[in-house]
């Protein structure tokens, strides 16, 4: 797959629509497909992605572990897996969000992150 084909791949198109699969099966299948698609790049973009593929792989595997732990009833383990997976991509994200405060030291290493979340009352219906 070329870089241009990657950018036009269905796996990268949003919104991602789940049909009849349960969430865990859908999400796990999606993450495996996403990783396989990224790995299939075989042009000059492959060299650029080479050092990022382990990071993407760790993210996907961490998210899968988080989903599996959650559905096994281990909420704490799911949360820890999620946090570990997300923390691995922090250096690749542009954190220009007023709801997230990140403090770095002189070596540009993260010292502290404060997260603020918005919460709303739940209901049994799904939101788009």
MARTOR-516287 format. One record per residue (C-alpha): y, z, x; residue in one letter. Coordinates in steps of 0.1 Angstrom, whole numbers, padded with zeros to 4 digits, always signed. Layout:
YZXa/...
This chain:
+0000+0000+0000x/+0035-0008+0013x/+0065+0015+0011x/+0080-0008-0016x/+0047-0006-0036x/+0048+0032-0032x/+0083+0034-0047x/+0071+0014-0077x/+0038+0032-0081x/+0031+0046-0115x/+0023+0080-0100x/+0060+0084-0091x/+0074+0073-0124x/+0090+0099-0146x/+0086+0113-0172x/+0050+0122-0165x/+0033+0122-0199x/+0001+0142-0205x/-0021+0127-0231x/-0051+0147-0244x/-0061+0165-0212x/-0056+0202-0210x/-0028+0211-0186x/-0049+0223-0157x/-0071+0192-0156x/-0041+0169-0160x/-0021+0187-0133x/-0049+0189-0108x/-0059+0152-0113x/-0022+0142-0110x/-0018+0161-0077x/-0050+0146-0062x/-0038+0111-0073x/-0003+0117-0059x/-0018+0128-0025x/-0041+0098-0024x/-0012+0075-0032x/+0009+0089-0004x/-0020+0086+0020x/-0026+0050+0011x/+0007+0038+0027x/-0001+0014+0055x/+0031-0002+0067x/+0060+0011+0089x/+0065+0039+0064x/+0032+0053+0074x/+0046+0064+0107x/+0075+0081+0091x/+0052+0099+0066x/+0027+0110+0093x/+0043+0143+0101x/+0050+0150+0064x/+0016+0143+0050x/+0002+0177+0061x/+0032+0194+0044x/+0026+0173+0012x/-0011+0181+0014x/-0004+0219+0017x/+0020+0217-0012x/-0005+0199-0035x/-0034+0222-0025x/-0012+0253-0030x/-0002+0241-0064x/-0038+0234-0074x/-0048+0268-0061x/-0020+0284-0081x/-0031+0266-0113x/-0067+0275-0108x/-0059+0311-0102x/-0037+0313-0132x/-0064+0299-0155x/-0089+0324-0140x/-0066+0352-0151x/-0053+0361-0117x/-0016+0359-0123x/-0006+0377-0091x/-0028+0353-0070x/-0013+0323-0088x/+0022+0335-0081x/+0015+0341-0044x/-0002+0307-0041x/+0028+0291-0058x/+0053+0309-0036x/+0034+0300-0004x/+0032+0263-0015x/+0069+0261-0023x/+0081+0279+0008x/+0063+0253+0029x/+0087+0226+0017x/+0119+0246+0018x/+0132+0229+0050x/+0130+0195+0033x/+0150+0205+0002x/+0187+0203-0002x/+0196+0236-0017x/+0229+0229-0033x/+0221+0249-0064x/+0245+0277-0074x/+0215+0297-0089x/+0198+0299-0055x/+0214+0318-0026x/+0198+0313+0008x/+0209+0332+0039x/+0201+0317+0074x/+0203+0332+0108x/+0218+0316+0139x/+0185+0297+0146x/+0187+0282+0111x/+0157+0303+0100x/+0157+0316+0065x/+0164+0353+0063x/+0168+0359+0026x/+0166+0340-0007x/+0178+0353-0040x/+0166+0334-0071x/+0183+0336-0105x/+0165+0323-0135x/+0175+0315-0171x/+0152+0328-0197x/+0149+0320-0234x/+0128+0334-0262x/+0095+0316-0264x/+0079+0299-0293x/+0045+0283-0298x/+0059+0248-0297x/+0062+0226-0265x/+0096+0216-0252x/+0102+0181-0239x/
